[in-house]
Amino acid sequence: MRWLYAIRLRLRWLFRRNEVESELDEEIRFHLERQAQEHIARGIEPGEAHRRAGRAFRDVERAKEECRDMRQLNFIEYLRKDFAYAVRALRHNPVFTAAAALTIALGIGASTAIFGVADAVLLRDLPYREPDRLVAAFRVANSNGKSFLYAHSDFLDVRAGSQSVFDDIAGVATYRAFVTREDGSAEQLSRALVTTNFFHMMGARIVAGRDFGPEDAAPQPLEPGVLIPTGSTAILSYAYWQRRYGGSSAIIGQEMRGLGAHGPRIVGVLGPNFRLYFPPDARVDPAPDYWVANTVAYGASSRNLLMDGAVARLKSGITLREAQQRITALSPSLMANSIAPKSKIVLQPVRDYLVAEVRPALVALSGAAIFLLLIACANVANLLLVRASLRQRELAVRSALGASRHRLVSQILAEASLLAICGTALGVGIAWAGIRGLLAIAPANVPRLETAAIDWRVLLFAAAAGVASTILFGLAPAWRSAQCNVMAILRGAGRGAMSGPVQWRNGVVAGEVALSFVLLTGCGLMFRSLLELRRVDPGYNPHGLLTFYLTRDWPRLEEQHGRIELLRRIQSGLRELPGVQNVSASLTLPLEGGSHLTNQQASAQQRPPADATGADMLGVLPGYFETMGTPLLAGRTFVEADNAPGRPVAVIDRLLAERAFPHQSAVGKRIAIPFWRENPSVEVIGVVENQRAASLASPGHETIYFSEALWGIGVSRYWVVRTSGDPAKLAAPVHAELAKIDPQLVQSKVQTMDALVEQDQAGTRFSLFLIGAFASIAVLLAAVGLYGVVATQVEQRTAEIGLRMALGAAPAGIFQLVVGRGLRLGLVGVAVGVAGALAATRAMASMLVNIRPSDPYTFLTAAILFLSVVALACWIPARRAARLDPSAALRAE
C-alpha cells in the first residue's frame, strides 16, 4: 500500500503548496531576523547586520523560484541550471572558491608532474623496433655481481650457440677517440664499436648512405695498440655529420679525417635523435659521434679484453622466463672457453635494466604525489562540508519545495565539478612548471628524463585526476547534505542536525593527518639517509682533489717505453706547479663511471677455481693511493720500480683480502687470476682500504690494483691532482702545463672530487627535496583542515562554552578542553598513519642508506613534530574560546 500513501502525500502537497510556502516565508524571516540579532550581539553595526539578512532572504527567494522552474526542465536543462547556479554560488564566495581550487590544483599539479616524469622514464616504450623483446645479456661469474661486457671471442661463442633463444644478438661498446682537426689541434670524440647487425636489430633509421652490411664484418688484422683495424667502415651520428661536415652527402665513401693514416671509411649517416639507452653502470655513451663496424678477428683476439656489451632480441613466442631457462642450460657450453668458464648468462629486459636504479625513487615519488592529491581532496571535502553546513536552511527550503534528494546531490556535485575543472586547469599549469623544474634539478642518472613534457597522455592523466577528485571530495559532502532533517532545520533545531557533518569532518581530517604523517615519515627517512650518506667513509679523501680525463694518440705497444716516459713527464710536470702535493692516474676514478674490467675471477692460489671471487681490475700509476688519500692497511703500495712489464705484483683492497685470506695476512700471498695466461698469478704487496667506486651507498666489489706497465695498454686516462688549496683554481695552470708538455694532449671532464661526491648524493637529495615539499604541503593542508574542524566546533558550542564559564570554568580549562579535543583527533590520525607508514616505507628500502624503513627514531620524531603542528593549529580557536564573554555568548544563543 506504499503507493497509495505516496499518492496521498503528493496530493496533500499540491493542495497545501501555497500554505506551506507562506509558512516557510515566515519561518525564514524569523530565522534571518535572529541571525541579524546575533550579528549585532557580536559587534556588527545594526544596518550591516540587517543588510546581510536581507541578502540571505533574497538568496532563498531565488532558490524558491529556481525550485519551481526546475520541475519543468529535462535532464540537459537540469545540468545547465545546476552549473549556472554553481557558477553564481562560487562567484559570490571568492575566498572559498580560490582556496578550494588552489588546494586541488596543488594536488593535481604535483601528481601530474610526477606522472609526466614517470611516464617518460618508466612507462613509455623505448624508441626501438619491438622494444618489449629486447634483452640485455649479462655474464655472471658468481654471486658477487654481473658484468655487461664480453670479450670478442666470448661474444662470438654466445652468438653462435644461442640461435634457439634469440632471433638476433648484437654487440655494442663505446670509447673515447682522439681526433686531429685540420688546423692540427686535437679533440675527443665518442666512438661506438658495434656489430654490423646492430642498427637493423634496433630499428635505427639511416638518412644518408647505407647501413652496415655483412661485407663490413670481414675480419681485419688488428695492429698492436690500435683498436680500429685498417679497412673498417663507419656510420656518423646526425649531430656530428652536421657539426663536422655541414650535412654534406659528399663525404659518403670517404675516409674519416684525423684518425691516423687510414681512418674508417664513411658509409652512412644515422637518423637524428638516435640514442643508446643504458644505465650508468653499463658505461655506454648515449650519443656516440660515430659508429665503427666491429671487424676484429674474433678467434685471434684476446679473451682478456672485455669490449662487447650484448643486446639480443628474443624469438617470437618465447617468454623471458622460457628464454632464461634455455640460456641457463646453454651457459656451460657457451662460456666454456671464456676467462671464467663457470659463468652463466642472465637476461634482463632492456627497459627494466635501464630504469632499475631509478625505479624505486620514482615509484616512491609517485606514491607521495598520490598521497598529496588525496590530502588535497580531503581538504576540499572538508571545505565543502563546512559550506554545506552553512547552507542547511537553503537546502531545507529546496527540499521542502519539492527538490528530490538526487537534485540536491546534483547541485552540490555541480559546484564540486566546477572546482575540479578550475583546479585541473590550474594544475596543468603547475605541472608544466613542475616538469621544467624537475628537468633542472634532477640527477643525471635519470634516463630519458629529457623527453618528459605535457603531451596527450599527461593531459589525459590530469583529466582523470580531475574526475577522480570530483568523486572523492564532492560525492560525500553532497550525499551528506542531501540527508538533512528538513523540519528540524526550518524550526530552528539546526544545531542538533549538525552533529552528522561534524563527525564526517572529523573522519576526513583524521584521514588527512594519517596520509600527511606517512609523507612526513618518508621525508624523515630520506633526511636521515642523506645524513648517513655524508658520514660514509668513501675509502679516500675527496677534499683538495682535481680530476680530469686525458688522452692523445698514444704510442703503440711496441713503443711502450715512450708511452711510460710521457706519463712520467706529465706526473713530474704537474708536481712542479705551485700548491700541488701529488699527482697520479688510473683506469677510472671512484664515482666517475668510466669503463673498467668488472667481475673477473681471482682466488687465493691454494684454492680451487670454483672458490674464485669476482673482483674489479684497475690499472694505476705509482702514487695513486697517496694522491687519493686511500689508507694503507698492510704492506706497501706501488713504487716506480713496480711500473715495469715484468713485475707481476698487485695491491688488493680490504674486501678481497678478507674474502680470499680470512683471518690471515694477505701480504706476500699469491692470487691466481685465470684470465692472465702469461702470468696466472700475482704477488700481493699491499692491502688498502676499500674505495666506494660505484656509489657511496654501497661498498661495491672487491678490487685488484695493477701497475700501468703490467696492464700494458695505456689505461691511465683519469688523472688526480692533490692540492693544498682550492683545486678548482688549479684547473687553468694544469691545462697550460699539459699544453706545454705535449700539445697533442686533450683534456676533458675537469672537475673536483668533491663535485663527484655531490653528484653521487644528487639522487638522495632530489628524492628528499620532492618528498619534503610534498610532506610540507600535506602537513599545511592537514593543519588547515584540523583548524577548520576545531574552529567550527567552537562556533557551534559557543553557548556550551559560555555556560561552562558562567558556572565557574576558568579560561585555562576551556583552552585545554579545546586543544585536548584537537590533539585527540590528531592522535587518531597519527596512530593510523604509523600503521600506514610501516607498510608504505617498505617501498623505500632500496633508497635508504644505513637506515631501516621502520626506524623508531624517525617515527618518534615525526609523531612529535606532527603533534606539535596539531597543537599549533588548535591554539587559535582555543584562544578564541578562552576569551569568550559568557554573557555575550549566552545572549547571542
Secondary structure, 3 states (H helix, E strand, C coil): CHHHHHHHHHHHHHHHHHHHHHHHHHHHHHHHHHHHHHHHHCCCCHHHHHHHHHHHHHHHHHHHHHHHHHCCCCHHHHHHHHHHHHHHHHHCCHHHHHHHHHHHHHHHHHHHHHHHHHHHHHHCCCCCCCHHHEEEEEEEEECCEEECEEEHHHHHHHHHHCCCCEEEEEEEEEEEEEEECCCCCEEEEEEEEECCCHHHHHCCCEEEECCCCHHHHCCECCCCCCCCCCCCEEEECHHHHHHHHCCCHHHCCCECCCCCCCCCEEEEEECCCCCCCCCHHHCCCCCCCEEEECCECHHHCCCCCEEEEEEEEECCCCCHHHHHHHHHHHHHHHCCCCCCCCCEEEEEEHHHHHHCCCHHHHHHHHHHHHHHHHHHHHHHHHHHHHHHHHCHHHHHHHHHCCCCHHHHHHHHHHHHHHHHHHHHHHHHHHHHHHHHHHHHHCCCCCCCHHHCCCCHHHHHHHHHHHHHHHHHHHHHHHHHHCCCCHHHHHCCCHHHHCHHHHHHHHHHHHHHHHHHHHHHHHHHHHHHHHHHHHHCCCCCCCCCEEEEEEECCCCCHHHHHHHHHHHHHHHHHHHCCCCEEEEEEECCCCCCCCCCEEEEEEEECCCCHHHCEEEEEEEECCCHHHHHCCCEEEECCCCHHHCCCCCCEEEEEHHHHHHHCCCCCCCCCEEECCCCCCCCEEEEEEEECCCCCCECCECCCEEEEEEHHHHCCCCCCEEEEEECCCHHHHHHHHHHHHHHHCCCCEEEEEEEHHHHHHHHCHHHHHHHHHHHHHHHHHHHHHHHHHHHHHHHHHHHCHHHHHHHHHCCCCHHHHHHHHHHHHHHHHHHHHHHHHHHHHHHHHHHHHHCCCCCCCCHHHHHHHHHHHHHHHHHHHHHHHHHHHCCCHHHHHHHC
